[in-house]
Amino acid sequence: AQSVTQLGSHVSVSEGALVLLRCNYSSSVPPYLFWYVQYPNQGLQLLLKYTSAATLVKGINGFEAEFKKSETSFHLTKPSAHMSDAAEYFCAVKRGFKTIFGAGTRLFVKA
Amino acid sequence: DAGITQSPRHKVTETGTPVTLRCHQTENHRYMYWYRQDPGHGLRLIHYSYGVKDTDKGEVSDGYSVSRSKTEDFLLTLESATSSQTSVYFCAISESERTGGISAEAFFGQGTRLTVV
């Protein structure tokens, strides 16, 4: 069965530092993978998605993710954190009509 | 925000009472979903719909039922609310239909915070 594991329920970075949020997937077939962001008291917003067209995927707000089949990973990165990036981030995998979400990683950005 | 509205946004109800949450979309998307969000669990799929009157169970469907009589509306009903159903509920609609039915849930509602006392 397809699933995702997010490593670290909380990540804290300084403003201007690299953001790295980790996601590993398990899938017996080429997966469709996603990253979503959730700001307080809001719904989820799609950041980016991998659908096998390219291994490096660029999303909104300067985020990108790289699909690495050998490592079964789809980590989310941003070169320089901004205070407005503080939110909760979810990795997800498509399974048929369903999307399966990881437990989420809350990103804190320190001034 | 995409044309997706959840109502009510907040509700407090007593154990044992029925509760219905509504999701309304103006995007004419085929796929609609209900999730619940709880700390440490991410979002878990309750039920989903792939067309009018076409629904199926997700991973946490016990105690919930759904109905979709029109493309734009997807209702989630808690037949007899329990404290374990206290949660934030999200409705989602698909971004688009693609070959093989693979599509992304690109649009989420604002959520309904339900408290069962």
Boltz contact constraints between the chains, C-beta under 6 A:
constraints:
  - contact:
      token1: [A, 32]
      token2: [B, 102]
      max_distance: 6.0
  - contact:
      token1: [A, 43]
      token2: [B, 90]
      max_distance: 6.0
  - contact:
      token1: [A, 43]
      token2: [B, 108]
      max_distance: 6.0
  - contact:
      token1: [A, 43]
      token2: [B, 109]
      max_distance: 6.0
  - contact:
      token1: [A, 43]
      token2: [B, 110]
      max_distance: 6.0
  - contact:
      token1: [A, 43]
      token2: [B, 111]
      max_distance: 6.0
  - contact:
      token1: [A, 44]
      token2: [B, 108]
      max_distance: 6.0
  - contact:
      token1: [A, 46]
      token2: [B, 106]
      max_distance: 6.0
  - contact:
      token1: [A, 49]
      token2: [B, 104]
      max_distance: 6.0
  - contact:
      token1: [A, 90]
      token2: [B, 42]
      max_distance: 6.0
  - contact:
      token1: [A, 94]
      token2: [B, 102]
      max_distance: 6.0
  - contact:
      token1: [A, 97]
      token2: [B, 50]
      max_distance: 6.0
  - contact:
      token1: [A, 97]
      token2: [B, 101]
      max_distance: 6.0
  - contact:
      token1: [A, 98]
      token2: [B, 45]
      max_distance: 6.0
  - contact:
      token1: [A, 99]
      token2: [B, 105]
      max_distance: 6.0
  - contact:
      token1: [A, 101]
      token2: [B, 42]
      max_distance: 6.0
  - contact:
      token1: [A, 101]
      token2: [B, 43]
      max_distance: 6.0
  - contact:
      token1: [A, 102]
      token2: [B, 42]
      max_distance: 6.0
  - contact:
      token1: [A, 103]
      token2: [B, 40]
      max_distance: 6.0
  - contact:
      token1: [A, 103]
      token2: [B, 42]
      max_distance: 6.0
  - contact:
      token1: [A, 104]
      token2: [B, 42]
      max_distance: 6.0
